[in-house]
């Protein structure tokens, strides 16, 4: 049943892909024309850098906890 549900879900996703507009340059062209593409790139870069820093801080905390738990035993 799970395979059937997954297959049906993926099939519906592909149908939605074909329902998209046939002119993909319309959105990107307007962003380039108004120089808003740079705002989008900066926002994406800030979010990506924030996620990477967050993951490194979690990794550092986990290493400290593992080190503490191994010395305690």
PDB file of N, CA, C and O in Angstrom:
ATOM      1  N   UNK A   1       0.827  -1.199   0.000  1.00  0.00           N
ATOM      2  CA  UNK A   1       0.000   0.000   0.000  1.00  0.00           C
ATOM      3  C   UNK A   1       0.867   1.257   0.000  1.00  0.00           C
ATOM      4  O   UNK A   1       0.541   2.257  -0.639  1.00  0.00           O
ATOM      5  N   UNK A   2       1.980   1.181   0.733  1.00  0.00           N
ATOM      6  CA  UNK A   2       2.868   2.340   0.811  1.00  0.00           C
ATOM      7  C   UNK A   2       3.502   2.628  -0.552  1.00  0.00           C
ATOM      8  O   UNK A   2       3.651   3.786  -0.941  1.00  0.00           O
ATOM      9  N   UNK A   3       3.873   1.565  -1.274  1.00  0.00           N
ATOM     10  CA  UNK A   3       4.463   1.751  -2.602  1.00  0.00           C
ATOM     11  C   UNK A   3       3.459   2.362  -3.565  1.00  0.00           C
ATOM     12  O   UNK A   3       3.813   3.218  -4.377  1.00  0.00           O
ATOM     13  N   UNK A   4       2.220   1.931  -3.479  1.00  0.00           N
ATOM     14  CA  UNK A   4       1.183   2.461  -4.347  1.00  0.00           C
ATOM     15  C   UNK A   4       0.938   3.939  -4.054  1.00  0.00           C
ATOM     16  O   UNK A   4       0.786   4.739  -4.978  1.00  0.00           O
ATOM     17  N   UNK A   5       0.900   4.299  -2.789  1.00  0.00           N
ATOM     18  CA  UNK A   5       0.693   5.698  -2.404  1.00  0.00           C
ATOM     19  C   UNK A   5       1.854   6.560  -2.879  1.00  0.00           C
ATOM     20  O   UNK A   5       1.642   7.657  -3.397  1.00  0.00           O
ATOM     21  N   UNK A   6       3.072   6.077  -2.708  1.00  0.00           N
ATOM     22  CA  UNK A   6       4.247   6.829  -3.142  1.00  0.00           C
ATOM     23  C   UNK A   6       4.254   6.995  -4.656  1.00  0.00           C
ATOM     24  O   UNK A   6       4.538   8.081  -5.161  1.00  0.00           O
ATOM     25  N   UNK A   7       3.946   5.931  -5.375  1.00  0.00           N
ATOM     26  CA  UNK A   7       3.907   5.994  -6.829  1.00  0.00           C
ATOM     27  C   UNK A   7       2.842   6.983  -7.309  1.00  0.00           C
ATOM     28  O   UNK A   7       3.087   7.767  -8.226  1.00  0.00           O
ATOM     29  N   UNK A   8       1.679   6.945  -6.698  1.00  0.00           N
ATOM     30  CA  UNK A   8       0.605   7.855  -7.068  1.00  0.00           C
ATOM     31  C   UNK A   8       0.988   9.300  -6.774  1.00  0.00           C
ATOM     32  O   UNK A   8       0.703  10.192  -7.573  1.00  0.00           O
ATOM     33  N   UNK A   9       1.631   9.535  -5.635  1.00  0.00           N
ATOM     34  CA  UNK A   9       2.077  10.881  -5.279  1.00  0.00           C
ATOM     35  C   UNK A   9       3.106  11.399  -6.280  1.00  0.00           C
ATOM     36  O   UNK A   9       3.018  12.547  -6.718  1.00  0.00           O
ATOM     37  N   UNK A  10       4.070  10.576  -6.643  1.00  0.00           N
ATOM     38  CA  UNK A  10       5.087  10.995  -7.610  1.00  0.00           C
ATOM     39  C   UNK A  10       4.476  11.235  -8.991  1.00  0.00           C
ATOM     40  O   UNK A  10       4.896  12.141  -9.711  1.00  0.00           O
ATOM     41  N   UNK A  11       3.500  10.432  -9.353  1.00  0.00           N
ATOM     42  CA  UNK A  11       2.823  10.635 -10.628  1.00  0.00           C
ATOM     43  C   UNK A  11       2.098  11.970 -10.658  1.00  0.00           C
ATOM     44  O   UNK A  11       2.129  12.676 -11.666  1.00  0.00           O
ATOM     45  N   UNK A  12       1.444  12.318  -9.554  1.00  0.00           N
ATOM     46  CA  UNK A  12       0.737  13.597  -9.487  1.00  0.00           C
ATOM     47  C   UNK A  12       1.720  14.760  -9.517  1.00  0.00           C
ATOM     48  O   UNK A  12       1.397  15.821 -10.053  1.00  0.00           O
ATOM     49  N   UNK A  13       2.911  14.585  -8.954  1.00  0.00           N
ATOM     50  CA  UNK A  13       3.922  15.633  -8.999  1.00  0.00           C
ATOM     51  C   UNK A  13       4.385  15.876 -10.432  1.00  0.00           C
ATOM     52  O   UNK A  13       4.592  17.024 -10.823  1.00  0.00           O
ATOM     53  N   UNK A  14       4.549  14.818 -11.217  1.00  0.00           N
ATOM     54  CA  UNK A  14       4.983  14.989 -12.598  1.00  0.00           C
ATOM     55  C   UNK A  14       3.904  15.651 -13.432  1.00  0.00           C
ATOM     56  O   UNK A  14       4.214  16.406 -14.354  1.00  0.00           O
ATOM     57  N   UNK A  15       2.646  15.385 -13.130  1.00  0.00           N
ATOM     58  CA  UNK A  15       1.574  16.056 -13.862  1.00  0.00           C
ATOM     59  C   UNK A  15       1.591  17.554 -13.584  1.00  0.00           C
ATOM     60  O   UNK A  15       1.309  18.354 -14.476  1.00  0.00           O
ATOM     61  N   UNK A  16       1.914  17.930 -12.375  1.00  0.00           N
ATOM     62  CA  UNK A  16       1.961  19.345 -12.030  1.00  0.00           C
ATOM     63  C   UNK A  16       3.140  20.029 -12.715  1.00  0.00           C
ATOM     64  O   UNK A  16       3.051  21.210 -13.050  1.00  0.00           O
ATOM     65  N   UNK A  17       4.225  19.323 -12.926  1.00  0.00           N
ATOM     66  CA  UNK A  17       5.378  19.898 -13.622  1.00  0.00           C
ATOM     67  C   UNK A  17       5.005  20.249 -15.054  1.00  0.00           C
ATOM     68  O   UNK A  17       5.408  21.296 -15.560  1.00  0.00           O
ATOM     69  N   UNK A  18       4.241  19.389 -15.711  1.00  0.00           N
ATOM     70  CA  UNK A  18       3.851  19.649 -17.089  1.00  0.00           C
ATOM     71  C   UNK A  18       2.814  20.770 -17.187  1.00  0.00           C
ATOM     72  O   UNK A  18       2.606  21.314 -18.272  1.00  0.00           O
ATOM     73  N   UNK A  19       2.168  21.122 -16.092  1.00  0.00           N
ATOM     74  CA  UNK A  19       1.160  22.170 -16.106  1.00  0.00           C
ATOM     75  C   UNK A  19       1.771  23.560 -15.956  1.00  0.00           C
ATOM     76  O   UNK A  19       1.040  24.551 -15.956  1.00  0.00           O
ATOM     77  N   UNK A  20       3.076  23.653 -15.831  1.00  0.00           N
ATOM     78  CA  UNK A  20       3.725  24.943 -15.648  1.00  0.00           C
ATOM     79  C   UNK A  20       3.747  25.729 -16.946  1.00  0.00           C
ATOM     80  O   UNK A  20       3.526  25.188 -18.030  1.00  0.00           O
ATOM     81  N   UNK A  21       4.021  27.022 -16.809  1.00  0.00           N
ATOM     82  CA  UNK A  21       4.079  27.919 -17.959  1.00  0.00           C
ATOM     83  C   UNK A  21       5.224  27.513 -18.884  1.00  0.00           C
ATOM     84  O   UNK A  21       6.271  27.056 -18.425  1.00  0.00           O
ATOM     85  N   UNK A  22       5.020  27.681 -20.162  1.00  0.00           N
ATOM     86  CA  UNK A  22       6.025  27.283 -21.140  1.00  0.00           C
ATOM     87  C   UNK A  22       7.091  28.342 -21.372  1.00  0.00           C
ATOM     88  O   UNK A  22       8.023  28.100 -22.139  1.00  0.00           O
ATOM     89  N   UNK A  23       6.989  29.514 -20.736  1.00  0.00           N
ATOM     90  CA  UNK A  23       7.945  30.596 -20.925  1.00  0.00           C
ATOM     91  C   UNK A  23       8.719  30.815 -19.618  1.00  0.00           C
ATOM     92  O   UNK A  23       8.337  31.675 -18.825  1.00  0.00           O
ATOM     93  N   UNK A  24       9.795  30.059 -19.375  1.00  0.00           N
ATOM     94  CA  UNK A  24      10.505  30.180 -18.102  1.00  0.00           C
ATOM     95  C   UNK A  24      11.312  31.462 -17.966  1.00  0.00           C
ATOM     96  O   UNK A  24      11.667  31.848 -16.853  1.00  0.00           O
ATOM     97  N   UNK A  25      11.610  32.132 -19.083  1.00  0.00           N
ATOM     98  CA  UNK A  25      12.416  33.348 -19.007  1.00  0.00           C
ATOM     99  C   UNK A  25      11.628  34.556 -18.529  1.00  0.00           C
ATOM    100  O   UNK A  25      12.221  35.600 -18.256  1.00  0.00           O
ATOM    101  N   UNK A  26      10.326  34.447 -18.420  1.00  0.00           N
ATOM    102  CA  UNK A  26       9.505  35.602 -18.044  1.00  0.00           C
ATOM    103  C   UNK A  26       9.837  36.068 -16.627  1.00  0.00           C
ATOM    104  O   UNK A  26      10.026  37.263 -16.401  1.00  0.00           O
ATOM    105  N   UNK A  27       9.907  35.157 -15.689  1.00  0.00           N
ATOM    106  CA  UNK A  27      10.181  35.542 -14.301  1.00  0.00           C
ATOM    107  C   UNK A  27      11.634  35.971 -14.132  1.00  0.00           C
ATOM    108  O   UNK A  27      11.909  36.995 -13.507  1.00  0.00           O
ATOM    109  N   UNK A  28      12.554  35.207 -14.677  1.00  0.00           N
ATOM    110  CA  UNK A  28      13.961  35.558 -14.507  1.00  0.00           C
ATOM    111  C   UNK A  28      14.312  36.822 -15.290  1.00  0.00           C
ATOM    112  O   UNK A  28      15.163  37.598 -14.855  1.00  0.00           O
ATOM    113  N   UNK A  29      13.676  37.039 -16.426  1.00  0.00           N
ATOM    114  CA  UNK A  29      13.936  38.241 -17.204  1.00  0.00           C
ATOM    115  C   UNK A  29      13.497  39.500 -16.475  1.00  0.00           C
ATOM    116  O   UNK A  29      14.176  40.526 -16.525  1.00  0.00           O
ATOM    117  N   UNK A  30      12.363  39.418 -15.799  1.00  0.00           N
ATOM    118  CA  UNK A  30      11.897  40.593 -15.053  1.00  0.00           C
ATOM    119  C   UNK A  30      12.782  40.853 -13.839  1.00  0.00           C
ATOM    120  O   UNK A  30      12.992  42.008 -13.468  1.00  0.00           O
ATOM    121  N   UNK A  31      13.309  39.792 -13.212  1.00  0.00           N
ATOM    122  CA  UNK A  31      14.216  39.978 -12.079  1.00  0.00           C
ATOM    123  C   UNK A  31      15.530  40.598 -12.534  1.00  0.00           C
ATOM    124  O   UNK A  31      16.080  41.464 -11.855  1.00  0.00           O
ATOM    125  N   UNK A  32      16.031  40.156 -13.684  1.00  0.00           N
ATOM    126  CA  UNK A  32      17.261  40.746 -14.211  1.00  0.00           C
ATOM    127  C   UNK A  32      17.051  42.200 -14.615  1.00  0.00           C
ATOM    128  O   UNK A  32      17.917  43.047 -14.397  1.00  0.00           O
ATOM    129  N   UNK A  33      15.898  42.478 -15.204  1.00  0.00           N
ATOM    130  CA  UNK A  33      15.634  43.827 -15.691  1.00  0.00           C
ATOM    131  C   UNK A  33      15.539  44.834 -14.553  1.00  0.00           C
ATOM    132  O   UNK A  33      15.971  45.978 -14.698  1.00  0.00           O
ATOM    133  N   UNK A  34      14.977  44.419 -13.425  1.00  0.00           N
ATOM    134  CA  UNK A  34      14.798  45.357 -12.314  1.00  0.00           C
ATOM    135  C   UNK A  34      15.920  45.236 -11.273  1.00  0.00           C
ATOM    136  O   UNK A  34      15.841  45.847 -10.208  1.00  0.00           O
ATOM    137  N   UNK A  35      16.950  44.458 -11.573  1.00  0.00           N
ATOM    138  CA  UNK A  35      18.096  44.235 -10.673  1.00  0.00           C
ATOM    139  C   UNK A  35      17.689  43.651  -9.331  1.00  0.00           C
ATOM    140  O   UNK A  35      18.409  43.811  -8.346  1.00  0.00           O
ATOM    141  N   UNK A  36      16.566  42.987  -9.276  1.00  0.00           N
ATOM    142  CA  UNK A  36      16.136  42.332  -8.040  1.00  0.00           C
ATOM    143  C   UNK A  36      16.779  40.961  -7.884  1.00  0.00           C
ATOM    144  O   UNK A  36      16.718  40.365  -6.809  1.00  0.00           O
ATOM    145  N   UNK A  37      17.391  40.462  -8.946  1.00  0.00           N
ATOM    146  CA  UNK A  37      18.033  39.153  -8.869  1.00  0.00           C
ATOM    147  C   UNK A  37      19.154  39.161  -7.842  1.00  0.00           C
ATOM    148  O   UNK A  37      19.426  38.145  -7.202  1.00  0.00           O
ATOM    149  N   UNK A  38      19.807  40.319  -7.686  1.00  0.00           N
ATOM    150  CA  UNK A  38      20.890  40.410  -6.712  1.00  0.00           C
ATOM    151  C   UNK A  38      20.356  40.311  -5.290  1.00  0.00           C
ATOM    152  O   UNK A  38      21.018  39.750  -4.416  1.00  0.00           O
ATOM    153  N   UNK A  39      19.181  40.844  -5.055  1.00  0.00           N
ATOM    154  CA  UNK A  39      18.552  40.739  -3.731  1.00  0.00           C
ATOM    155  C   UNK A  39      18.219  39.283  -3.442  1.00  0.00           C
ATOM    156  O   UNK A  39      18.425  38.807  -2.325  1.00  0.00           O
ATOM    157  N   UNK A  40      17.712  38.582  -4.430  1.00  0.00           N
ATOM    158  CA  UNK A  40      17.376  37.168  -4.261  1.00  0.00           C
ATOM    159  C   UNK A  40      18.636  36.354  -3.972  1.00  0.00           C
ATOM    160  O   UNK A  40      18.630  35.494  -3.091  1.00  0.00           O
ATOM    161  N   UNK A  41      19.716  36.622  -4.711  1.00  0.00           N
ATOM    162  CA  UNK A  41      20.969  35.892  -4.515  1.00  0.00           C
ATOM    163  C   UNK A  41      21.545  36.177  -3.132  1.00  0.00           C
ATOM    164  O   UNK A  41      22.029  35.261  -2.467  1.00  0.00           O
ATOM    165  N   UNK A  42      21.502  37.426  -2.695  1.00  0.00           N
ATOM    166  CA  UNK A  42      22.035  37.773  -1.368  1.00  0.00           C
ATOM    167  C   UNK A  42      21.205  37.114  -0.280  1.00  0.00           C
ATOM    168  O   UNK A  42      21.763  36.583   0.680  1.00  0.00           O
ATOM    169  N   UNK A  43      19.896  37.136  -0.406  1.00  0.00           N
ATOM    170  CA  UNK A  43      19.041  36.487   0.599  1.00  0.00           C
ATOM    171  C   UNK A  43      19.312  34.984   0.667  1.00  0.00           C
ATOM    172  O   UNK A  43      19.411  34.413   1.752  1.00  0.00           O
ATOM    173  N   UNK A  44      19.430  34.355  -0.492  1.00  0.00           N
ATOM    174  CA  UNK A  44      19.712  32.916  -0.517  1.00  0.00           C
ATOM    175  C   UNK A  44      21.072  32.623   0.097  1.00  0.00           C
ATOM    176  O   UNK A  44      21.227  31.634   0.814  1.00  0.00           O
ATOM    177  N   UNK A  45      22.065  33.472  -0.176  1.00  0.00           N
ATOM    178  CA  UNK A  45      23.404  33.264   0.380  1.00  0.00           C
ATOM    179  C   UNK A  45      23.398  33.447   1.902  1.00  0.00           C
ATOM    180  O   UNK A  45      24.049  32.685   2.618  1.00  0.00           O
ATOM    181  N   UNK A  46      22.673  34.445   2.394  1.00  0.00           N
ATOM    182  CA  UNK A  46      22.597  34.668   3.841  1.00  0.00           C
ATOM    183  C   UNK A  46      21.931  33.491   4.537  1.00  0.00           C
ATOM    184  O   UNK A  46      22.388  33.047   5.590  1.00  0.00           O
ATOM    185  N   UNK A  47      20.857  32.989   3.952  1.00  0.00           N
ATOM    186  CA  UNK A  47      20.172  31.825   4.538  1.00  0.00           C
ATOM    187  C   UNK A  47      21.081  30.613   4.523  1.00  0.00           C
ATOM    188  O   UNK A  47      21.153  29.886   5.514  1.00  0.00           O
ATOM    189  N   UNK A  48      21.776  30.381   3.422  1.00  0.00           N
ATOM    190  CA  UNK A  48      22.681  29.233   3.322  1.00  0.00           C
ATOM    191  C   UNK A  48      23.824  29.337   4.322  1.00  0.00           C
ATOM    192  O   UNK A  48      24.159  28.352   4.979  1.00  0.00           O
ATOM    193  N   UNK A  49      24.424  30.512   4.446  1.00  0.00           N
ATOM    194  CA  UNK A  49      25.522  30.701   5.404  1.00  0.00           C
ATOM    195  C   UNK A  49      25.017  30.507   6.830  1.00  0.00           C
ATOM    196  O   UNK A  49      25.700  29.903   7.656  1.00  0.00           O
ATOM    197  N   UNK A  50      23.814  31.023   7.120  1.00  0.00           N
ATOM    198  CA  UNK A  50      23.234  30.829   8.451  1.00  0.00           C
ATOM    199  C   UNK A  50      23.007  29.371   8.769  1.00  0.00           C
ATOM    200  O   UNK A  50      23.292  28.932   9.883  1.00  0.00           O
ATOM    201  N   UNK A  51      22.498  28.605   7.812  1.00  0.00           N
ATOM    202  CA  UNK A  51      22.293  27.174   8.030  1.00  0.00           C
ATOM    203  C   UNK A  51      23.611  26.439   8.240  1.00  0.00           C
ATOM    204  O   UNK A  51      23.705  25.562   9.099  1.00  0.00           O
ATOM    205  N   UNK A  52      24.619  26.791   7.466  1.00  0.00           N
ATOM    206  CA  UNK A  52      25.924  26.136   7.605  1.00  0.00           C
ATOM    207  C   UNK A  52      26.527  26.439   8.970  1.00  0.00           C
ATOM    208  O   UNK A  52      27.044  25.538   9.630  1.00  0.00           O
ATOM    209  N   UNK A  53      26.468  27.702   9.402  1.00  0.00           N
ATOM    210  CA  UNK A  53      26.992  28.057  10.730  1.00  0.00           C
ATOM    211  C   UNK A  53      26.224  27.353  11.835  1.00  0.00           C
ATOM    212  O   UNK A  53      26.818  26.903  12.815  1.00  0.00           O
ATOM    213  N   UNK A  54      24.921  27.253  11.687  1.00  0.00           N
ATOM    214  CA  UNK A  54      24.101  26.553  12.678  1.00  0.00           C
ATOM    215  C   UNK A  54      24.491  25.078  12.768  1.00  0.00           C
ATOM    216  O   UNK A  54      24.603  24.530  13.864  1.00  0.00           O
ATOM    217  N   UNK A  55      24.696  24.438  11.618  1.00  0.00           N
ATOM    218  CA  UNK A  55      25.082  23.027  11.624  1.00  0.00           C
ATOM    219  C   UNK A  55      26.466  22.820  12.238  1.00  0.00           C
ATOM    220  O   UNK A  55      26.682  21.840  12.950  1.00  0.00           O
ATOM    221  N   UNK A  56      27.410  23.734  11.971  1.00  0.00           N
ATOM    222  CA  UNK A  56      28.725  23.621  12.574  1.00  0.00           C
ATOM    223  C   UNK A  56      28.664  23.817  14.084  1.00  0.00           C
ATOM    224  O   UNK A  56      29.390  23.152  14.824  1.00  0.00           O
ATOM    225  N   UNK A  57      27.810  24.720  14.546  1.00  0.00           N
ATOM    226  CA  UNK A  57      27.696  24.921  15.994  1.00  0.00           C
ATOM    227  C   UNK A  57      27.078  23.696  16.669  1.00  0.00           C
ATOM    228  O   UNK A  57      27.491  23.320  17.767  1.00  0.00           O
ATOM    229  N   UNK A  58      26.101  23.080  16.025  1.00  0.00           N
ATOM    230  CA  UNK A  58      25.515  21.854  16.568  1.00  0.00           C
ATOM    231  C   UNK A  58      26.560  20.745  16.599  1.00  0.00           C
ATOM    232  O   UNK A  58      26.633  19.994  17.571  1.00  0.00           O
ATOM    233  N   UNK A  59      27.367  20.635  15.553  1.00  0.00           N
ATOM    234  CA  UNK A  59      28.411  19.617  15.503  1.00  0.00           C
ATOM    235  C   UNK A  59      29.424  19.818  16.626  1.00  0.00           C
ATOM    236  O   UNK A  59      29.861  18.853  17.252  1.00  0.00           O
ATOM    237  N   UNK A  60      29.792  21.056  16.875  1.00  0.00           N
ATOM    238  CA  UNK A  60      30.746  21.352  17.936  1.00  0.00           C
ATOM    239  C   UNK A  60      30.170  20.982  19.309  1.00  0.00           C
ATOM    240  O   UNK A  60      30.873  20.425  20.152  1.00  0.00           O
ATOM    241  N   UNK A  61      28.897  21.293  19.525  1.00  0.00           N
ATOM    242  CA  UNK A  61      28.251  20.947  20.795  1.00  0.00           C
ATOM    243  C   UNK A  61      28.172  19.436  20.977  1.00  0.00           C
ATOM    244  O   UNK A  61      28.395  18.922  22.073  1.00  0.00           O
ATOM    245  N   UNK A  62      27.855  18.731  19.898  1.00  0.00           N
ATOM    246  CA  UNK A  62      27.770  17.278  19.991  1.00  0.00           C
ATOM    247  C   UNK A  62      29.133  16.656  20.296  1.00  0.00           C
ATOM    248  O   UNK A  62      29.223  15.694  21.059  1.00  0.00           O
ATOM    249  N   UNK A  63      30.179  17.202  19.706  1.00  0.00           N
ATOM    250  CA  UNK A  63      31.524  16.690  19.993  1.00  0.00           C
ATOM    251  C   UNK A  63      31.880  16.893  21.460  1.00  0.00           C
ATOM    252  O   UNK A  63      32.489  16.020  22.080  1.00  0.00           O
ATOM    253  N   UNK A  64      31.501  18.048  22.020  1.00  0.00           N
ATOM    254  CA  UNK A  64      31.763  18.302  23.433  1.00  0.00           C
ATOM    255  C   UNK A  64      30.988  17.322  24.306  1.00  0.00           C
ATOM    256  O   UNK A  64      31.529  16.799  25.280  1.00  0.00           O
ATOM    257  N   UNK A  65      29.732  17.072  23.966  1.00  0.00           N
ATOM    258  CA  UNK A  65      28.925  16.129  24.736  1.00  0.00           C
ATOM    259  C   UNK A  65      29.484  14.708  24.647  1.00  0.00           C
ATOM    260  O   UNK A  65      29.530  13.990  25.646  1.00  0.00           O
ATOM    261  N   UNK A  66      29.907  14.308  23.446  1.00  0.00           N
ATOM    262  CA  UNK A  66      30.485  12.974  23.286  1.00  0.00           C
ATOM    263  C   UNK A  66      31.779  12.844  24.074  1.00  0.00           C
ATOM    264  O   UNK A  66      32.037  11.814  24.696  1.00  0.00           O
ATOM    265  N   UNK A  67      32.575  13.878  24.043  1.00  0.00           N
ATOM    266  CA  UNK A  67      33.834  13.852  24.789  1.00  0.00           C
ATOM    267  C   UNK A  67      33.560  13.776  26.287  1.00  0.00           C
ATOM    268  O   UNK A  67      34.231  13.037  27.007  1.00  0.00           O
ATOM    269  N   UNK A  68      32.568  14.545  26.759  1.00  0.00           N
ATOM    270  CA  UNK A  68      32.216  14.547  28.171  1.00  0.00           C
ATOM    271  C   UNK A  68      31.669  13.193  28.591  1.00  0.00           C
ATOM    272  O   UNK A  68      32.019  12.684  29.656  1.00  0.00           O
ATOM    273  N   UNK A  69      30.806  12.604  27.758  1.00  0.00           N
ATOM    274  CA  UNK A  69      30.220  11.324  28.124  1.00  0.00           C
ATOM    275  C   UNK A  69      31.240  10.201  28.079  1.00  0.00           C
ATOM    276  O   UNK A  69      31.131   9.247  28.850  1.00  0.00           O
ATOM    277  N   UNK A  70      32.230  10.284  27.198  1.00  0.00           N
ATOM    278  CA  UNK A  70      33.243   9.228  27.142  1.00  0.00           C
ATOM    279  C   UNK A  70      34.208   9.325  28.316  1.00  0.00           C
ATOM    280  O   UNK A  70      34.709   8.298  28.772  1.00  0.00           O
ATOM    281  N   UNK A  71      34.485  10.527  28.820  1.00  0.00           N
ATOM    282  CA  UNK A  71      35.367  10.661  29.980  1.00  0.00           C
ATOM    283  C   UNK A  71      34.633  10.333  31.263  1.00  0.00           C
ATOM    284  O   UNK A  71      35.273   9.942  32.239  1.00  0.00           O
ATOM    285  N   UNK A  72      33.332  10.473  31.304  1.00  0.00           N
ATOM    286  CA  UNK A  72      32.557  10.193  32.496  1.00  0.00           C
ATOM    287  C   UNK A  72      32.471   8.708  32.751  1.00  0.00           C
ATOM    288  O   UNK A  72      32.459   8.279  33.905  1.00  0.00           O
ATOM    289  N   UNK A  73      32.411   7.916  31.702  1.00  0.00           N
ATOM    290  CA  UNK A  73      32.296   6.452  31.859  1.00  0.00           C
ATOM    291  C   UNK A  73      33.597   5.916  32.240  1.00  0.00           C
ATOM    292  O   UNK A  73      33.736   4.707  32.425  1.00  0.00           O
TER     293      UNK A  73
END
